[in-house]
Amino acid sequence: MNAPTLTPLLDILDILGVAVFAFSGALLAAKEKQTFVTMAFFALVTGVGGGTLRDLLIDAPVFWIADPWVALACFVVALLAWFTPTRWWEGKILEFADGAGLTGYAVIGAAKALSYGVPPVPAIVMGIVTGCVGGIIRDVVAGRPSIIMRPELYVTAAALSAVLCVGGEMAGLPRVPVWTVATLAGFALRSAAIRWNISLPAYSRN
């Protein structure tokens, strides 16, 4: 199935989203002192994991199979991580990089789902899936607790970006400003959660 409403801009943003998210995967492998092959693998599965599941669910061609630039982008960011000292990325840089990938990819996922005729609410879910699944795969493969098992605002940030994206589309607003605002709003929420440890209340009933 071809989606006539897909735009070259969305394709470019898709690759950029992959690159940012893949970089967070490569950085994690670098911090774990892994080989370059492992770093490239982490970059790939983190970068394309969410988008792959999204495409399978909305019956779209899996985006990175048909586009040679996607896997290449993952390889390039793995090289960047390989040739830079890990001290450059100390502190919370990995979390912020992951947050940028999370919210940007949530917008891309929601926009692509809409372009394939997916209704608004499932399109929001596809945005969340696109943003979160790559990071979940990365954490599982690395053998560390997944971010979604902590009370921090993570899925919530992806949901905010996806909701704003879909809401703007339903309102007929210009896409580029909507996508920009949606990404920045989600990233601002995620950044605040990282900076001040903001979280949702946890279940406490016995």
Backbone torsions as a table, in degrees:
resi	resn	phi	psi	omega
1	MET	NA	132.3	176.4
2	ASN	-102.5	144.1	-179.7
3	ALA	-107.0	106.9	-175.5
4	PRO	-66.0	-18.6	-178.1
5	THR	-89.5	-3.2	174.9
6	LEU	-64.8	141.4	-176.9
7	THR	-119.5	156.8	174.2
8	PRO	-57.0	-35.0	178.9
9	LEU	-61.6	-42.3	179.3
10	LEU	-63.4	-38.1	178.1
11	ASP	-63.8	-41.9	179.1
12	ILE	-65.1	-44.5	179.2
13	LEU	-63.3	-34.1	178.3
14	ASP	-60.6	-45.3	179.7
15	ILE	-66.1	-40.0	178.8
16	LEU	-64.9	-40.5	177.2
17	GLY	-62.2	-42.1	176.7
18	VAL	-59.9	-46.0	-176.5
19	ALA	-61.9	-44.1	-179.0
20	VAL	-65.7	-45.3	-179.3
21	PHE	-68.1	-40.2	178.2
22	ALA	-61.6	-35.3	179.6
23	PHE	-63.0	-37.7	178.3
24	SER	-65.0	-36.1	176.6
25	GLY	-67.5	-42.9	179.0
26	ALA	-65.1	-38.1	178.7
27	LEU	-64.7	-38.5	178.0
28	LEU	-62.8	-43.6	177.9
29	ALA	-63.9	-36.3	178.4
30	ALA	-65.2	-42.3	179.4
31	LYS	-65.9	-24.9	177.9
32	GLU	-89.2	6.2	177.3
33	LYS	60.2	43.6	-178.6
34	GLN	-89.3	170.9	177.5
35	THR	-75.9	168.6	179.1
36	PHE	-64.4	-36.1	178.9
37	VAL	-60.0	-44.0	178.2
38	THR	-64.9	-40.0	178.6
39	MET	-62.5	-43.0	179.1
40	ALA	-64.7	-39.0	178.2
41	PHE	-63.7	-46.2	178.5
42	PHE	-60.8	-41.2	178.7
43	ALA	-61.4	-43.0	-178.0
44	LEU	-67.3	-50.9	-175.4
45	VAL	-68.0	-33.3	177.4
46	THR	-71.2	-40.5	-177.4
47	GLY	-70.6	-38.5	-172.6
48	VAL	-108.8	-6.4	-174.5
49	GLY	-57.4	-52.5	-178.7
50	GLY	-66.1	-42.1	180.0
51	GLY	-66.4	-33.7	178.1
52	THR	-64.8	-47.9	178.7
53	LEU	-62.8	-40.8	177.5
54	ARG	-57.4	-49.2	-176.8
55	ASP	-64.4	-37.8	177.5
56	LEU	-64.4	-38.2	-177.5
57	LEU	-74.3	-32.9	-178.9
58	ILE	-96.8	10.0	176.7
59	ASP	61.1	43.1	176.5
60	ALA	-109.1	154.6	173.1
61	PRO	-58.5	134.8	-179.3
62	VAL	-62.0	118.6	-164.0
63	PHE	-59.1	-37.5	-172.2
64	TRP	-86.2	-11.2	176.5
65	ILE	-73.2	-38.9	-176.8
66	ALA	-89.9	-13.4	-175.6
67	ASP	-114.9	108.0	-177.0
68	PRO	-66.7	-17.6	-177.1
69	TRP	-73.4	-24.3	-175.5
70	VAL	-67.8	-54.9	178.8
71	ALA	-61.4	-35.7	178.4
72	LEU	-64.3	-39.9	178.4
73	ALA	-61.3	-40.9	177.6
74	CYS	-63.3	-41.4	179.0
75	PHE	-64.1	-41.4	-178.9
76	VAL	-64.5	-44.4	-179.4
77	VAL	-69.5	-29.5	174.3
78	ALA	-64.6	-40.2	175.7
79	LEU	-62.2	-41.4	179.0
80	LEU	-60.3	-45.1	178.8
81	ALA	-65.5	-36.6	-177.8
82	TRP	-66.2	-39.2	-173.9
83	PHE	-95.4	9.3	176.3
84	THR	-118.4	142.7	-179.4
85	PRO	-68.3	142.8	-177.8
86	THR	-63.7	-22.4	-179.9
87	ARG	-64.3	-22.2	175.6
88	TRP	-64.5	-24.4	-173.6
89	TRP	-112.8	22.7	179.3
90	GLU	-69.8	168.1	-179.0
91	GLY	81.3	-140.2	-175.0
92	LYS	-101.0	15.6	-176.9
93	ILE	-59.5	-36.7	179.7
94	LEU	-63.7	-41.4	179.7
95	GLU	-67.2	-38.8	179.0
96	PHE	-69.4	-38.2	176.2
97	ALA	-62.8	-42.3	177.0
98	ASP	-63.0	-40.0	179.0
99	GLY	-64.0	-39.1	177.5
100	ALA	-64.6	-43.7	176.8
101	GLY	-64.4	-40.4	-179.2
102	LEU	-56.8	-53.8	-173.3
103	THR	-78.3	-37.0	176.8
104	GLY	-63.9	-41.3	-179.4
105	TYR	-71.7	-31.1	175.9
106	ALA	-62.9	-40.3	177.6
107	VAL	-66.2	-45.6	179.6
108	ILE	-60.3	-44.8	-179.1
109	GLY	-63.1	-43.5	179.1
110	ALA	-65.7	-42.7	-179.5
111	ALA	-64.2	-41.2	179.9
112	LYS	-67.6	-40.8	178.3
113	ALA	-59.9	-43.7	177.4
114	LEU	-60.8	-39.6	-178.0
115	SER	-66.6	-20.1	177.0
116	TYR	-97.4	14.4	174.8
117	GLY	81.8	13.2	177.9
118	VAL	-72.6	133.9	179.1
119	PRO	-60.4	162.3	-172.4
120	PRO	-55.5	-50.0	-176.1
121	VAL	-65.2	-48.1	175.1
122	PRO	-62.0	-31.1	178.0
123	ALA	-64.6	-37.9	175.6
124	ILE	-62.1	-43.9	178.5
125	VAL	-61.1	-40.6	178.6
126	MET	-64.3	-34.0	175.4
127	GLY	-63.9	-43.6	178.6
128	ILE	-64.0	-44.2	178.6
129	VAL	-59.8	-45.7	-178.9
130	THR	-59.8	-41.5	-177.6
131	GLY	-75.0	-33.1	-169.6
132	CYS	-96.9	-33.2	-169.0
133	VAL	-65.3	-38.2	179.4
134	GLY	-59.3	-43.8	178.7
135	GLY	-66.9	-35.2	177.8
136	ILE	-64.4	-46.0	178.3
137	ILE	-60.2	-44.2	179.0
138	ARG	-56.6	-47.9	-177.7
139	ASP	-66.5	-40.5	-179.9
140	VAL	-64.3	-46.1	180.0
141	VAL	-63.6	-36.0	-179.8
142	ALA	-76.6	-9.3	179.5
143	GLY	72.3	29.8	178.3
144	ARG	-119.6	157.4	-179.2
145	PRO	-59.5	134.5	-179.8
146	SER	-68.4	147.1	179.6
147	ILE	-60.6	-29.4	-177.4
148	ILE	-73.0	-11.1	176.6
149	MET	-90.5	3.4	174.7
150	ARG	-107.8	153.4	-173.8
151	PRO	-76.2	1.4	-179.1
152	GLU	-60.8	157.0	176.8
153	LEU	-75.6	99.6	-179.4
154	TYR	-124.0	-67.9	175.6
155	VAL	-59.3	-34.9	179.2
156	THR	-60.6	-39.9	178.8
157	ALA	-65.6	-41.9	176.8
158	ALA	-63.7	-39.7	179.6
159	ALA	-64.0	-40.3	178.9
160	LEU	-60.7	-47.1	179.7
161	SER	-61.9	-43.3	-179.0
162	ALA	-66.1	-41.7	179.6
163	VAL	-63.1	-44.8	179.6
164	LEU	-64.5	-38.7	178.0
165	CYS	-62.0	-50.8	-178.7
166	VAL	-67.5	-39.8	178.7
167	GLY	-61.5	-42.7	177.6
168	GLY	-63.7	-39.4	178.0
169	GLU	-64.3	-43.4	-179.6
170	MET	-66.0	-30.8	179.2
171	ALA	-82.0	-5.0	179.3
172	GLY	74.8	24.0	-179.7
173	LEU	-79.9	157.4	178.9
174	PRO	-57.7	135.6	-171.8
175	ARG	-65.7	-48.0	-173.6
176	VAL	-59.8	-49.1	177.0
177	PRO	-61.9	-38.8	179.8
178	VAL	-63.3	-47.6	180.0
179	TRP	-61.7	-39.0	-179.6
180	THR	-65.3	-49.9	-179.5
181	VAL	-63.2	-41.6	-179.1
182	ALA	-62.3	-44.0	178.9
183	THR	-64.3	-46.9	-177.6
184	LEU	-66.5	-36.7	179.7
185	ALA	-64.8	-46.5	178.3
186	GLY	-64.0	-41.1	-179.8
187	PHE	-66.1	-37.8	177.5
188	ALA	-62.4	-41.7	178.1
189	LEU	-64.5	-45.4	179.4
190	ARG	-64.2	-40.5	179.3
191	SER	-64.0	-40.3	177.5
192	ALA	-63.3	-39.4	178.9
193	ALA	-64.4	-38.9	178.8
194	ILE	-67.9	-44.3	-174.7
195	ARG	-70.2	-43.1	-173.7
196	TRP	-114.7	13.4	178.1
197	ASN	54.0	44.2	178.7
198	ILE	-76.5	136.0	179.8
199	SER	-146.9	163.2	174.5
200	LEU	-81.2	154.3	176.8
201	PRO	-61.4	137.6	178.4
202	ALA	-87.4	154.4	177.7
203	TYR	-63.3	131.2	-174.4
204	SER	-130.1	1.3	-177.8
205	ARG	-79.5	140.4	178.5
206	ASN	-90.5	NA	NA
